[in-house]
Amino acid sequence: MLLCSQKLIAEKIIAANADYILSLKDNHPTLHQQVKIGLRQHN
């Protein structure tokens, strides 16, 4: 059985220059905050 982490999946998506949406939970508060800030800056 092959186990893949979300990080490994994200790396493969980026390497393939593909589009994908990954979920982000509140239990990673620093990352969650960084993404929120990045999305605000993007708009």
Secondary structure as GFF3:
##gff-version 3
##sequence-region A 1 43
A	DSSP	alpha_helix	6	15	.	.	.	ID=ss1
A	DSSP	alpha_helix	29	42	.	.	.	ID=ss2
###
